[in-house]
Amino acid sequence: MTIDLPQPIASYFLADRGSSEAIAACFTPDAVVRDEGHTYQGRSEIQSWKTEAAAKYVYTCEPLTIEQNAEASVVTCRLEGNFPGSPADLRFVFHLAGDKIASLEIAP
């Protein structure tokens, strides 16, 4: 199933298949990511977050649906991999600033 994602979000999911540097480039310089009870601020911390996740887990992430309003885009994704609880459907809440991501919260 293919869904129509805003360009910054589509870039994020494409970059997620590649390097942590590519992921960090999807964000504004002072962006914030919240995942698994931790908060990461700025591209450097976001890059480290993705590097650590890639070292621990091998996974795929398939966007299934998107809900958009004036404040956020919420993408529900199916994650499958070698992590506890796989497969899992997670919500990715994106706040955009132009063509970059200003914040992302990943939650069940």
C-alpha positions in Angstrom: 0.0 0.0 0.0 1.4 3.4 -1.0 0.3 6.6 0.8 1.0 10.2 -0.1 3.4 11.6 2.4 4.6 15.2 2.6 8.1 15.5 1.2 10.0 15.9 4.5 8.3 12.9 5.9 8.8 10.8 2.8 12.5 11.8 2.9 12.7 10.7 6.6 11.4 7.2 5.8 13.7 6.9 2.8 16.7 8.0 4.8 15.7 5.5 7.6 16.8 2.7 5.2 20.3 4.4 4.9 22.6 6.2 7.2 22.2 8.1 10.4 23.7 11.2 8.7 20.9 11.1 6.1 18.3 10.9 8.9 19.8 13.9 10.7 19.7 15.9 7.5 15.9 15.6 7.5 15.6 17.7 10.6 16.0 21.4 11.5 19.2 22.2 13.3 17.4 22.5 16.7 14.9 19.7 16.1 13.7 17.4 18.9 13.0 13.6 18.8 11.2 11.7 21.5 11.5 7.9 21.4 11.4 5.2 24.0 11.3 7.7 26.9 14.3 9.6 25.8 14.6 13.1 24.2 17.2 14.0 21.6 17.8 17.6 20.6 19.7 18.9 17.6 21.1 17.0 14.6 24.1 15.6 16.4 22.0 13.9 19.1 19.5 12.7 16.5 22.3 11.2 14.4 23.6 9.4 17.5 20.1 8.1 18.3 19.8 6.6 14.9 23.4 5.2 15.0 22.7 3.5 18.3 19.3 2.1 17.1 20.9 0.7 14.0 23.6 -1.0 16.1 21.0 -2.7 18.3 18.2 -3.6 15.8 17.6 -4.6 12.2 14.1 -3.5 11.2 11.9 -2.4 8.4 9.3 0.4 8.7 6.3 0.6 6.4 4.1 3.6 6.6 0.4 2.5 6.6 -1.7 5.6 7.2 -1.4 9.3 7.6 -3.6 11.8 9.5 -2.9 15.5 9.0 -4.1 18.6 10.8 -2.9 22.1 11.1 -0.4 21.2 13.8 1.0 17.7 13.0 1.1 14.8 10.6 0.6 11.4 12.3 1.9 8.4 10.4 1.1 4.9 11.6 3.9 2.5 10.6 4.4 -1.3 10.9 7.8 -2.0 12.3 9.2 -5.5 11.9 12.6 -6.7 13.1 14.7 -8.2 15.8 13.4 -6.0 18.6 11.2 -7.0 21.5 7.5 -6.9 20.6 8.0 -7.2 16.8 6.0 -6.6 14.8 4.6 -3.4 16.2 2.4 -0.6 14.8 3.8 2.7 16.0 2.7 6.3 15.6 5.2 8.8 14.3 4.0 12.4 15.1 5.8 14.9 12.9 5.8 18.7 13.2 7.3 20.3 10.1 9.1 23.6 9.6 9.2 24.2 5.8 11.0 21.3 4.1 12.5 20.0 7.4 11.2 18.1 10.5 11.1 20.3 13.6 10.0 17.5 15.9 9.2 13.8 15.9 7.6 11.7 18.6 7.4 7.9 18.2 4.8 6.2 20.4 2.7 3.0 20.5 
